[in-house]
Amino acid sequence: MVIITGASKGIGKATAARFIANGDQVLNISRTPSEVKGVNNVTLDLADSEAAASVALLVDS
C-alpha cells in the first residue's frame, strides 16, 4: 500500500495515478478527495492531531 498525503492535485495526484497504473493500492490522506480512479480516500486535515492519530491507527491495522 502506498500512502500519499495530498493526492488530490499536482504532484501527489500524478504520483497516485502512476502507482495505480502500476497496480499498487493507494491511500490518499488529504482535505480533498482524489479523483484518480482506484484511489482510496481518507478526508481530513492532518493539522488536527486527533484526526492524524485516528489515521495512524487505521494504517497500523
ZADO-578145 format. One line per 4 residues: number of its first residue (from 1); their letters; for each residue x, y, z of N, C-alpha, C. Coordinates in pm, whole numbers, padded with zeros to 5 digits. Last residue first. Example, Ala and Ser with C-alpha at 12.3 -4.5 7.8 and 13.67 -1.06 7.14 Angstrom:
2	SA	01285/-00225/00708/01367/-00106/00714/01290/00003/00787 ~ 01319/-00569/00780/01230/-00450/00780/01320/-00330/00780 $
end
This chain:
61	SDVL	-00338/-00098/01126/-00417/-00222/01131/-00413/-00300/01002 ~ -00203/00136/01078/-00134/00033/01155/-00208/-00100/01155 ~ -00391/00294/00955/-00278/00247/00876/-00208/00131/00946 ~ -00560/00348/01175/-00612/00285/01054/-00498/00221/00974 $
57	LAVS	-00388/00484/01349/-00448/00357/01390/-00499/00280/01270 ~ -00338/00710/01195/-00226/00624/01234/-00278/00487/01277 ~ -00589/00823/01190/-00534/00768/01066/-00418/00675/01097 ~ -00607/00910/01453/-00700/00808/01406/-00652/00744/01276 $
53	AAAE	-00407/01106/01457/-00392/00986/01540/-00485/00875/01493 ~ -00522/01298/01291/-00398/01233/01250/-00376/01104/01329 ~ -00735/01376/01452/-00762/01312/01324/-00638/01237/01276 ~ -00594/01493/01662/-00682/01379/01689/-00711/01303/01560 $
49	SDAL	-00460/01707/01533/-00383/01597/01594/-00469/01475/01624 ~ -00500/01856/01239/-00583/01817/01354/-00520/01693/01417 ~ -00346/01861/01019/-00309/01955/01125/-00390/01930/01253 ~ -00466/01697/00837/-00361/01639/00919/-00309/01734/01027 $
45	DLTV	-00797/01684/00784/-00690/01782/00794/-00584/01727/00889 ~ -00936/01434/00565/-00918/01501/00693/-00804/01600/00683 ~ -01046/01156/00408/-01054/01301/00400/-01046/01361/00540 ~ -00904/00907/00251/-00936/00942/00389/-00930/01094/00391 $
41	NNVG	-00964/00707/-00036/-00951/00838/00025/-00986/00838/00173 ~ -00805/00508/-00273/-00885/00509/-00150/-00858/00639/-00078 ~ -00814/00515/-00624/-00750/00566/-00502/-00850/00558/-00387 ~ -00960/00447/-00846/-00890/00342/-00775/-00822/00385/-00647 $
37	KVES	-00915/00738/-01033/-00990/00614/-01018/-00904/00509/-00950 ~ -00864/01041/-00879/-00797/00935/-00954/-00870/00804/-00926 ~ -00958/01238/-00722/-01049/01191/-00826/-00985/01082/-00912 ~ -00918/01253/-00370/-00857/01240/-00502/-00961/01188/-00600 $
33	PTRS	-01075/01485/-00144/-01061/01352/-00202/-00995/01356/-00340 ~ -00902/01710/00061/-00983/01697/-00060/-00965/01557/-00117 ~ -00733/01687/00273/-00861/01755/00296/-00956/01740/00179 ~ -00592/01351/00273/-00590/01495/00249/-00727/01554/00279 $
29	INLV	-00450/01067/00183/-00490/01133/00307/-00477/01283/00283 ~ -00501/00796/-00022/-00484/00941/-00020/-00535/00993/00114 ~ -00356/00498/-00090/-00439/00564/00010/-00403/00712/00009 ~ -00343/00254/-00341/-00305/00389/-00299/-00407/00443/-00199 $
25	QDGN	-00195/-00040/-00456/-00305/00018/-00380/-00258/00153/-00327 ~ -00060/-00081/-00791/-00047/-00065/-00646/-00177/-00014/-00585 ~ -00051/-00095/-01065/-00122/-00199/-00993/-00113/-00191/-00841 ~ 00050/00111/-01207/00142/00000/-01182/00077/-00112/-01101 $
21	AIFR	-00158/00290/-01193/-00128/00230/-01323/-00035/00110/-01309 ~ -00124/00368/-00925/-00244/00293/-00965/-00219/00221/-01097 ~ 00117/00513/-00951/00113/00392/-00869/-00008/00306/-00904 ~ 00026/00722/-01120/00135/00633/-01163/00134/00503/-01083 $
17	AATA	-00168/00846/-00963/-00206/00787/-01091/-00100/00688/-01139 ~ -00006/00940/-00753/-00111/00841/-00727/-00150/00770/-00856 ~ 00146/01130/-00894/00211/01016/-00829/00111/00904/-00803 ~ -00051/01311/-00967/00025/01242/-01072/00094/01118/-01015 $
13	KGIG	-00127/01396/-00711/-00225/01334/-00800/-00155/01254/-00909 ~ 00113/01511/-00619/00052/01399/-00547/-00047/01324/-00634 ~ 00152/01724/-00797/00246/01612/-00797/00187/01489/-00727 ~ -00191/01823/-00835/-00048/01842/-00856/00035/01715/-00859 $
9	KSAG	-00430/01673/-00608/-00389/01766/-00713/-00237/01767/-00727 ~ -00478/01475/-00427/-00594/01530/-00498/-00557/01629/-00607 ~ -00299/01367/-00255/-00308/01306/-00388/-00424/01361/-00469 ~ -00204/01432/00010/-00224/01534/-00094/-00226/01477/-00234 $
5	TIIV	-00001/01184/00104/-00075/01297/00160/-00083/01403/00051 ~ -00020/00847/00030/00017/00979/-00021/-00066/01083/00051 ~ 00092/00525/00063/00018/00631/00131/00071/00764/00081 ~ 00054/00217/-00087/00124/00345/-00096/00036/00449/-00030 $
1	M	00085/-00117/00000/00000/00000/00000/00089/00123/00000 $
end
